[in-house]
Amino acid sequence: VGQRVLQALYFCRPFRENVLAYKAQQKKKENLLTCLADLFHSIATQKKKVGVIPPKKFISRLRKENDLFDNYMQQDAHEFLNYLLNTVADILQEEKKQEKQNGRLKNNGTAVTTEAETENKTEPTWVHDIFQGTLTNETRCLNCETVSSKDEDFLDLSVDVEQNTSITHCLRDFVHTETVGKALNLTPETMCYCRNVCISDCFFLCRMRVKKLPMILALHLKRFKYMEQLHRYTKLSYRVVFPLELRLFNTSGDAVNLDRMYDLVAVVVHCGSGPNRGHYITIVKSHGFWLLFDDDIVEKIDAQAIEEFYGLTSDISKNSESGYILFYQSRE
């Protein structure tokens, strides 16, 4: 599982370049990021044009750090991606903090504390520069029209899937979903600031807006759904078209960049009928060509062949090879 995600991340150029730059710094203390940097360095410097390098050292470190990944082969690819990006960001932030503390010993060993440190702010890392976008949750009171909003950062987006649709449609649904509810049904965070003016049972409209698009958009298709009658998760092998090029629009009034063109650079594909039955393969774009990684097999494929991984139009309970995590890179 993790190997497929690592392959996808390696072919996300900004991420690869930053990991290799980290390797060049020659960090002494081993952590998950140093193991990842060693792995990426081995891939980048291998003599063969095509091949697979087993991430043994990385897997060993991963198991040491998190018991959840003891059964590395049965892990969910999205859970692994989420854990990896957050862990790498935490390592970088901790190292930055240590460097500042070590570098601020002035005036006979007295540490100088900056205003930012006093406020205990965590600075963004290159992980955030690459993957982080911002959503705005808007809540509008239908009685007095007061609008309140709350920003929420993300490193990847999880979107619901439907039969015979496209990723563009899924994203449109994601940001345009509007829910109407009474004040009592809303959490304190999403309540608007008109509570003192309006009666407590007035209705509110809640919707999501995109405020900032990331450099690399990681999209997780929610293909596993818990079925009450079966008491287990089942796979939704719906056909969801994901184009090679994707234009995205920010929908927030104070959006940073109104629209962006993205190119598909990698796809993690789930093969099988359920979360614990089957395996993953990876499709990546390298030097203008598409490559398919399946265990130790590396195969060159046509761009048109990617359509085979959209999902099924019928008999969705059947085994299927369907796109699960998509990586889109913004054009410069």
N, C-alpha and C positions, 0 to 999 in steps of 0.2 A: 504493500500500500504506500508506505512512505517513499519508497524508491520512485514510484510513478510521480508523486508530487515533487520530489527533488529534481527529477528530469524536467518537469514542466517549468520549475523555477529557474533551472540552469539556462533555459532558453528564453527567459525574461531578461533581456540584456541589461537593463539598469540594475537589477538585483544581482546578477552574476558579476558585473563589474565591481560593485561595492563589496561583495564577499571576497573577491580576489584581491581587492585593495586592502582589505582587512588582513588577509593572509600575508601580504607584503610587510605588514607592521611587526611581524614575528612576535606575537603574544606568547608568553611563556606558560601561563596557567591554562590548563585544558578546560574547556567548557563546550557546550553544544555548538556554539558558533565557530570555535577553532577547528572542531571536527568537520563541520560543514565546509569551512574554508579549505581544509586539507583535501577533502573530497573533490571540491570544485577545481582545485589546483591540479589534482591528478587527472581529472577529465580534460582540462585545458592543455595539459602538457603531454598527453599520451601520444604515442607515435602513430597508432592506427587511425585511419580516417573515420572509421565507424566501429563501435564496440561498446561493451557494457562493463563498468567497474563496480563491483559489489561494495555497498557502503558499510562494511563490517564495523569499522571503528565508530562511525556515526551511530549505528544501531546500538552498539554496546553502550555508548554514552547516553543515548536516549533512554534505554532501559534503566540505567542507573538513576536518571533524573526523574523519571515518571513511571510508576507501577502500571499505569493504564496502558502503556505501550509494551508490556511484557510479551503479550501475544501480538507482536508487530504485524504479522500477516493478516490478522483479522480486524485491524483497526479501520475506522472510517476515514476516508481520504480527506474529507472536509475538516473533521476534528483534528487530524494531524496538521493540516495547513494552518489552521487557527492557532494551534499550540506552538508551532514552529515560529510563525511570524511574531507572536507576542513574546516568546522566550528570547528571540534574537533582539527584539526592541528593548526588553528588560536588561539584557546583558550590556548593550550599548549605552543605555542610560546610566547603569550602575558604574560602568567604566568612566563615563564622562564626569560623573559625580566624584569618583575617586581622584581623577586627574585634576579636577578643580581644587579639591581639598589639599592634595599634595603640592599644587602650584601656588597656593595662596598663603604659604607660610612666610610671612614677611615680618619686619620690625621685631627682631629677636625671637622669632618662632611664634609670633602671634598670628593666628589665622584671620584673614580679612573676609568677612561674609558679605556677599552682595545682596541687593534688595530681592533679586529673583530667588536666591537660596533661602532668604528669610521667609518668603511666601511659600517655600517648598514646592516650587513649580518644576515639573519634569519637562525638559526640553525635547522637542521632536527629534527623531533619529532619521537616518536615511531609509529605514523601513517605512516610517510615516510619510516621508517625502515621496516614496514610490507608490505605496498602496493606499494611503489614507485619503478618504473623501469625507464629505460632510452632508448629512441630511438635516432638514429642519422639520420638526413636528409642529404644525400649526393647529391651534384650537380657537375656534370662533364661536362666540355666544350668539345664538340665533335670536336672542331677545334684544340685546343692546349693541350687537355687532362688534364688541370688543375682541381683538385678536391678540393672542399671546403665542409666543413661539419658543421652542427649546432646540438647540443644536445637538446633534449626536454624530460623533465620528465613527467611521467604519474602516476596517481593513479588507473586508470582502462583503458582498451582498448576497443574501439567501433569498431566492425568489420562488414563489409557487409556480407549479407547472400545470398546464391543461392540455387536453388532447388537440392535436392538429393546430398548433400555434407556433409563434416564433419568439425568440428571446427579446425582440423589440416590443412585442405585445406584452410579454411577462413583465418587462421593466415599466411599461406604460401603466399596467395595472398596479404595480408596486408603488409608484409615486402618485397615482391618481385615486387610490382607494379613499373613499370618504365614508366616515361612519358617523351616524347621528346617535347621541345618547343623552340621558339626563345627567345632571351634575353629580348625582349620587353614584353613578356608574364609573365616573372618572377618578383617576388617582390624583393626589395633591399636585404631582408634577405636571399633569396635563390640564389641570383646572386653569381657567383663565382668571385674570385679576379683577373680574367684575363681580365677585361673589357678594361684596358688600352692597352692591347696587341692585342686582337682580335677585329674584326669588330663587330658592334653592333647587327647585325642580325644573328650571328652564333647560332648554335643549342646547347641546353643543355640537358643532361640526368639527371633526378631527381629520386632518389629512397630512400626507407626507410630501415634502418638497426636496429636490436636490439643490444643495447650495454650492457644493464644490465637488468637481469630478477629479478622480485620482489619475496619476500618470499611468498606472496599470490597474485595470478594473478586473478584479477576481470575482466571477459570478458562480455561485453555488446553486445548482438546480435541485430543489427539494423533491427528490425522487422517492424518498422512503416515507411512507405514511403508516401510522399505527392504526390497525384495524381492530376495533373493540371485539367484534364477533370471533376473530381468529386469535386474539390475545398476542399478536406479534406484528412486527413491521413488515409491510409488503412493498414491493417496488412498483412505482408508476413508470412504466416504459413508454409513456406518451411520446408522440413525435413532436419534438420542439426544434424548429429550424434555428441554427445559429450561423449567421453570415460571416464571410471572411472579412468584410468591412462593416463597421457599425458606427452610425452617427448618433451621438447622445446629446440631449439638450438639458441644461439646467432649468429648473422650473421655479426656483425661488426668486422673489423680487429683487433681493440683494445678492444675486448669484455672482461669483467671482469670474467665471468664464461661461459665456452663454451657450456655446456648443463646441463639441470636440469630435474629431474623426478618430476612430480606433481600428486597429488591425488585429485579427486573431493571431496569436503567437503560440498558444499551447492549449491542449484539451486533455483532461483526465477523464477517461471513459470507464464506466462500470459495466462489466460483463457478467451476466447472471440474472437470477430471478428475485434475489433478496439481498439485504445488507450483509448477512453472514454466509451467503452462498454465492460464490463467484470470485472474480478477481478484477484487477484494474489493468488497463493499458494506457499508454500515453501517445498523443500525436503532437508533434512540434514542428515549427517552421525553422529551418536552418539554411542560411545562404540562398534563400529563394525557393528551397525545396521542402516538401513535407515528408517527415519521417515518422514511422510507427514503431514504438518500442513495446514488445510483448515478451516479458521475462528476458531471456538472453538473445531473442531475435530482434534484429533491427531491419526494417523494410522501408524502401522508398515508395511513396504512394502519390497518386495524382490528387490535386486539390478537389477534384470532383468526387473522389472516393470518400471524402469527409461526410458527404450526405448520408452514407451508410450508418453513421453514428448519431443521427437525429433522434432515433427511437422508432417505435412501431405504430402503425395506423390501426391495426386490429390485433386481436388476441394478445392483449398487453400483459397477460400473466405468463406468456412464453419467455424463455431466456432471451435476453436482448443485450446488445452492445450499444449503450446510449451515453451521450455526453453528460458528465456529472459536474465537473468544474471547468469553467472556461476562463482563459486569461487573454484579455484584450489590452494591447499597448497603444497609448495615445501617440499620434503622429507629432513629430517635433514641431 
